Amino acid sequence: MVDGDDRVLVSRYVLLDRSGDVVRAPEVPFEALRAAAPRTVVSTTRYDDHTYTARLPVFVRDAIVQAT
């Protein structure tokens, strides 16, 4: 069950300088990360006598951040 924006987000950050040159990037290519990530995960939370279980979709994104 997915309520609202419930999801797991996996982000791969690439940092660029002002000229657009890569300053830092993960060694793992985006496609490899996406292929390795599961499509969904199951999360169970327990508090006192209450239990909530949710199947959450997993999203993988490539975030590119450039210095200004």
C-alpha positions in Angstrom: 0.0 0.0 0.0 1.4 3.4 -1.0 0.0 6.5 0.7 0.8 9.9 -0.9 4.5 10.4 -1.6 5.7 7.3 0.3 8.7 5.9 -1.5 12.3 5.1 -1.2 14.6 7.4 -3.1 18.1 6.5 -4.1 20.1 9.5 -5.3 23.4 9.5 -7.2 25.0 13.0 -7.0 27.4 14.4 -9.6 29.0 17.8 -8.7 30.0 20.2 -11.4 32.1 23.4 -11.0 31.0 26.7 -12.5 32.4 25.7 -15.9 30.4 22.5 -16.0 33.4 20.2 -15.4 32.9 17.2 -13.1 34.4 17.9 -9.7 33.1 14.7 -8.0 31.0 11.8 -9.2 30.4 8.3 -7.8 32.3 5.4 -9.3 29.1 3.5 -9.9 27.4 4.4 -13.2 23.8 5.4 -13.0 22.6 2.5 -15.1 24.4 0.0 -12.8 22.8 1.6 -9.7 19.4 1.5 -11.3 19.8 -2.2 -12.3 20.9 -3.1 -8.8 18.1 -1.3 -6.9 15.0 -3.3 -6.1 11.7 -2.2 -7.6 10.0 -2.2 -4.2 10.8 -2.7 -0.6 8.6 -3.8 2.3 8.8 -1.8 5.5 7.2 -2.8 8.8 7.0 -0.4 11.7 6.0 -1.5 15.2 5.1 0.8 18.1 3.6 -0.7 21.2 0.8 -2.9 20.0 0.5 -1.3 16.6 2.0 -2.6 13.4 2.1 -0.9 10.0 3.5 -2.6 6.9 3.9 -0.9 3.5 5.3 -2.0 0.2 7.1 1.1 -1.1 8.3 1.8 -4.7 12.0 2.5 -5.1 13.0 5.4 -7.3 16.6 6.0 -8.5 17.6 9.4 -9.7 20.8 11.1 -11.0 21.1 14.5 -9.4 23.5 16.9 -11.1 24.5 19.9 -8.9 26.4 22.8 -10.4 28.2 25.5 -8.5 26.9 29.0 -9.1 
